[in-house]
Amino acid sequence: MLDGDDGELRDAIFLGVGDEGAPVFAIERDAVELTGLRELAVSLPAQQLGVIAYASAMANWARATRFCGTCGLATEPREGGHVRACGNGHQHHPRTDPVVIMLVTDGDRALLGRQAGWPAGRYSALAGFVEPGERLEDAVAREVEEESGLAVRDVRYIASQPWPFPVSLMLGFHATYAGGEIHRADEELEDVSWFTRAEIAAAVPGDMLWIDGAASDRLMLPPPTAIARLLIDHWVEQG
Ligand SMILES: [Zn+2]
């Protein structure tokens, strides 16, 4: 399997032992453009997505860590590519950036938002990066406030999903509306609106439409493999 040149072999990242008992490595090939990874991410089964997310996140981290952030020397891979070290012995470990994604609900309504560049009809749960020193619950409240002007309470963890763009972990929450009128403090989203349970249940399921970037004159939800959709389905089923 390892037919690359020496440089590629040296930079191979050990991912684990596969179902057949063979070791699995991630090797970055400059000649191969990883187009469609976002599309793959919403269409693959969770197990396959997990392997690809892992390989992509490790490769992204290795590429961004070619030089030591402490002294500036070039780094070399150690321990199967899971550590990178410079000549001065500074060691660097892979990191993950936490992102909170949350479905805010108010009885029979859920809050969804859309980005300006999205095809018509597409809406999803609000999301944003966790800031240094911040609790996840506070990150949920802050992002909702920034993107919609609303306050929330009862922030409850539901599920997570790795998201290798470039090295994120999406942490999914439900939160309950606690007050305020919709007012977008930043320009991150083009629209934020309440949708009733009936509107959401009658929406176009994203599936291939979402992956193909199609527009819709009706509300279009993220595909079933996306954590945003899991949060939405979970809430619809509760009703
Ligand atoms: Zn160093």
Residues whose N, C-alpha, C, O or C-beta is under 5 A from the ligand:
A	BS01	ZN	C68 T70 C71 G72 C86 N88 H90
